[in-house]
Amino acid sequence: MVSLKTTIGKLELKNPVILASGTCGFGKEIKSLIDVNKLGAIVTKTITLNKKEGNPPPRIAETASGLLNSIGLDNDGLKDFLFEKISYLGKLKIPVIVSIAGNTTEEFTKLTKEISKIPCIKGIEINLSCPNVIHKGTKFPLLAQDKKATEAIIAKLRKVTKKTLIAKLSPSVTDIKEIAKAAESGGADAISLVNTYPGMLVDIYTMKPKLGAVTGGLSGPCIKPLALKCVWDAYNTVNIPIIGMGGIMTSGDAIEFILCGASAIQVGTANFVNPKAPLEILEGIKQYLKEKKVNSIKSLIGKLKNNEK
């Protein structure tokens, strides 16, 4: 027998495979495709305080080994989440983590306070890094590019909730280590790495951008080497758990992230290609542990070996 149990802050997960925000809606949308309860946890689509229309279409475009999206956090807001989404999420047998975003610190705070009242919600992923929205609390394009703003907003939210707080960070920074450290200093229980990379595509026939908003966030296999580097750097800097993501399509990809320091992983773009990918990844991790005669997934975290002979 092998143990797949892992820990993210106060959350005890039965396995390290988590559905990434924005790729599985609020769970109900994919219930006919996959048994979510077999996974470690689910992160909901990001919600904002008020209804948000999102960016103009087209919102998604395929690229070499990846996907470019510019959804712009389209959602129906907190009130709809409380009255329409919670009833289904409350029936799930795995931890539910809600992703939140706001234009101001006050919006983040109000969201956190309201969500913290819901027993079935076990964690809050603070989306500080969506490349398709602008926050008013920093001179940088993204909150997660400003270490002072990152620390300040986490510290503010830490005061109003006992739920597990996960800071979702951007790879579009000069030094991911200082941002990760800022999130830890602010009181985050864990960090998620990485959100999408900014990018764009051009249609040479129309001579126009392929996305309605011109630019978007790049995800998929093409970003995996970059994401792994971010996870490894953060692992060697902070003492809180890391949730790794970015191009995880197979169990091998997931294990790479764990070896680089991730305590759990999120599956995102793969869900669009193969909705059963998370379960296949989970099974592959089990087989790897058996083949390597490793008793616990925890013993693999950060165990990347150097190249010395």
N, C-alpha and C positions, 0 to 999 in steps of 0.2 A: 504493500500500500504506500502511496505517496500523498503528501499533504500539499494542497494547492492554496491553503489559507494564507491570506496576507492582510496587512493592516494599513489603513490610510487615516491618520489622525485617530479619531474615536471609532472609526468604522472597521468592523471585522468583516472582511469579504471571504466568501467560501472559495473563490478563485480570483485570479488577477485580471480577467477579461471584462472590460466595461464598454458599453455602447456609448460612442462619442456624441456630444451635443450637436444638434442640427442634422443628424443623419438617421434618426429614428423617431422623430417627432416627439410625442409624449407617450410612446409605448404602444398605444392602442392601434396606431397606424400600421404596425408591423406584426401584430399578434397572429395573423394568418400565415406568416412566413417563417417565424422562428419562435421557439419557446424561450422567452426572455428570462424566465425564472431559473434557467440553468446557468446563467452567467453570474458574474460577480456583482455587477451593479449597472444602473442605467443613468445617464446624464440627459436631462430633458433638453429640448430646444430652448434656446435662450429666451427669457421673457423680460419685458421692460415694464415700467410702472403703468404707462399708458399704451394704448394700441399704436402700433407702428406699421406703416405701409411698406417699408422696405424700399429697395432700389428699383429703378425702371428695368423692364425686360429688354433683351434677353439677360437672364441671371446666371446661367450656367453654360460653360463651353468646355469641351474636351481638348486636351493638349497631349503632347507626347508623354506617356507614363504618368498622366495626372489629370486633375480636374480643376478648372478655374471657376470660382463662384463669387457672385456679388449679390447675395440675398438681401443684405442690409438689415438683418435681424427682424424681418417681417414676422409679427406676432400680434395676438389680440389683447395683450396686456394682462396685468395682474388680476383684475376682476374676473375676466374670462377664465384665467387659470384656476382661480379659487372655486368658481362655480361649475366649470365644465370639465376640467382636466383631472382634478384631485380624486374624484370618485373612482376612476380607473387606476390611477397610480397607487392608490391606497390598497388595492387588491393584490398588488405584486408582492412576491415573497422575497424579493431582494432589495437592498438599499436603493432608495431613490435620491439622486442628487439633482438639484435644480440649478440650472445655469441662469445667471442674472446679468443685466447690463443697464447702464443708465447714462444720462447726459451730464448729471451732476452728482456730487457726493450725497446730496440729500435724497436723490432718487434711489441710489444704491442702498442707503440706510433704511428708507421706508420699505423697500422690497425685502430686505433682510429681516426686518422686524416682523413683517406680516408672514413671511414664509416660515419663520422660526416658531410660529404658533401651531404649525401643522405637524402632528405626531409622525405621520408616515414619511416625512421628508427628513432624511438623515444627514444630508450634507448640502452645502451651497458652493457651487463653482462660480467664482467671480470673474466674469469675462472682461478682462482689462485690455484685451488685445485683438478685438475684431478689426480687421483692416478696412472694413467698409463703413465705419461710423466714426464720428469725431466727438470727443469728450471736452467739456468746457473747463475742466479743472487743471489743465496743463498747457504749456506752450508747445508741447510735442504733439504730433499727429495722434499718437496712441498713449493712453495712460501707462501702459506697461513699458513705455520707453523712458519714463520719468521715474527714477528711483525714489525721489522724495514723495511724489504723488502716490506711487505704489504703496510705500510704507504707510503713508498717512491714511489712505482709504481703508487699508486692511486693519489698521489700528482702530479706526472709527467703527468698523463693522464688528471687530472683535469684542467691543464693549456692549454690543446689543444682541449678541447671540452666543449660545453654547453649542450650536451645531458645528459640525466639522466644516471649516472654511478652506477652500481650495482656490488658490490664485492661478488663473490661466494666463500664462505669459506669452509674449511675442518673441519670435526669433529675430525680428528686425531691430536689433540693438547692437551697439558696439561691443558690449560685454555682458553676456547673459548672467554671468556670475554675480555682478553687483545688483542686478534686478532681482535675482533669486534671493540674495541675501537680504534685500530690502523687504521682500514679501515675508521672509522668515522673521525679521526683526519686528514687523508690524503685527505678528501674531498668527500668520497663516499656519494651518495644520499640515498643509501639503501644497505642492505646486504642480500644475499641469504644463507639460512641454511636449510639442510646441503647437501653437496655433498656426494658421496658414501663412505663407509668405506672399507678399504683394507681387502681383504680376499682371500682364495683359496679353491679349491676342489680337491680331489684325487680320481682317478679311481682305486679301489683296485684290479681289474682284470688285467689291463695293468700295474698297479703300476706306473702310470704317472699322472701328473697334468691334470685336465680336461680343462684347458685353455692353449692355445699355448704360452702365455707369463708367465705362471705359476700362477701369481697372478692377481687380478682384483679388481673392485669396487663392493661392495655389496649394493644392494638397495632392496626396497620392504617392506612389513609389518614387517619383522624381525627387522628393524632398527628404527621403529617409536618411541618407548620409548626413545631411545638414542637421536633421532633428536628433540623430544619435549623438552628434558632437555637442549639442546643447544639453542633452540629458547627462552626458558624461561630465561636462564642465560643472553643471549644477550639483551633481552628486558629490563631486570633490570640493564643494564649497559650503553646502548647507547640511543641516542635520535632521531635516524633516523629509518625509517621504515624497517621492516624485512619481507622477503618473505620466508615462511616456506615450507619445503618439506622433504620427507623421509617416504615412506610407506603409502602415502595417497591413499586409495582405495575407500573410501566412504565419504559421506557428514559428518558423525560423526567424521571421522579422520580429515577432514578439519577444523571442528569447534574446535577440540582439539587444533590445532595449533593456531587458531585465539585467543582462550581463553588464550593461553600461550604467546601471544604477536605478532603474525604474522598479518600484514596488508593485506596480500594476500598469496595465496598458489600456489604451482606448482604441477601438476600431471605428474608423469613420468612413472614408471613401470606399473601402472594400464592401461596405453594406450596399452600395449602389450597384456594384458589379455582381455580388453574390450575397444575398441576404443571410445565407447560412454560414458565411465566412467566420463570424465570431465563434460559433460552435465548433467548426472545423479547426480553428486556431486553438481553442481550449483542448480539444482532443489531441492535437499535435504536441502541445506542451506536456500533457500527461505522458505521452509516448516517449518524449525526449527525456523526461525525468527517469522513467523506467530504464531506458537504454543506458543512461549515464549512471544509473544506480544512485540517484539523488533522492533523498527521502522528503525534502521540503523545498518548495519554490523559494522560500526565504533565504535558503543557503546559496542561491544563485545571484542574489541581488548585488550588483557591483563587483562581481567576481571576474571581471575582465582581466586576463593575464597579460603581462608584458611580453615583448618579443625576445627577451634575453634567453639564450640557450642554456 
